[in-house]
């Protein structure tokens, strides 16, 4: 394998440097906790090794307990406390309290480090136009998105204070029909508080009716909101987009008659998303499905397309078509778009293979050099077509759908009017 270029090393250091303070706090707290356990359990050698091992498990549990939400947060807190219970077994309640406090510190430090390393680079400026407050604003909310985030931030009350009509989705509701009805009744701004798939549905109605759209990040990933420059940790602030705000024209992608604000994934990820139980048990589903895509017994995906070199390609395990080009190399730009007004689709095709083939693919990805001979293609185009011998499963902004072949993708430059709170143009996501 070729050596990593010096420029790549510098870029990775730039990415990781903001995380150094958090790492330092976490490591210091962990070291002090280790010393506390050594002192407290010095006379209990049978408990010493289990105590140290439990501490190592307790740090990630404490990180999730500090930064997580809902049942996961509660479960992590129980695990972290249980890991310290060995001190109570040894009759050391003071040491138990001390180590528990140090775990909170280590968890906060580790969480800050992860957040700092994951911050995306500043977005390129999209020129916006100041606009007056909406006269009839309507916001749709999915109460289940993000583990119930809309409820946790009291979105209903926050919307009421700002004069925004809130429509909460119930089981079986057709979001597209509800958005069309509100548009017919005179709404001038449509907004969505939910996941990216729901964002795309309401955005399509807004685009078709010539209305402005507002994104409120209460989903799990919030990719579109992040790339708009919104802060997923401050969903309430996004409601200011319904007041005096800034309006931008951003691109959207279309596959057949369906709009997407992020991406359409074919092949492996589409198979994952379409597997029953994926949303409830992602890791378990991935563990069950991934082996079917690799190895000599794997069934190849019937996805055929013309690459940037004009050659016909097939047998790729993943084809990703995005609304704007994603950063997909090993740095903090991974999964982020530097702009949403480039007028191009981003297209990626990957074939990881096994053994030496996988090593060649990993090297090309790490170095940021797409190479079809190494199983990685990446380019931009205003339109794209994928051919297949039958219906094609797809993950459209995370939603499982099936399309008839051929799938025709196209970019609609500046087709969506998006309102963002004033002064967010250069905010780092």
PyMOL commands that set and color helices and strands:
alter all, ss='L'
color gray80, all
select helices_A, chain A and resi 6-17+20-40+45-67+70-89+93-118+145-147+149-152+155-161+175-184+196-209+223-228+235-242+268-274+282-293+355-367+372-374
alter helices_A, ss='H'
color red, helices_A
select strands_A, chain A and resi 129-131+137-141+165-168+189-194+212-217+245-255+258-260+263-267+305-306+312-313+318-323+345-350+376-381+383-386+392-396+399-403+407-421
alter strands_A, ss='S'
color yellow, strands_A
deselect
rebuild
show_as cartoon
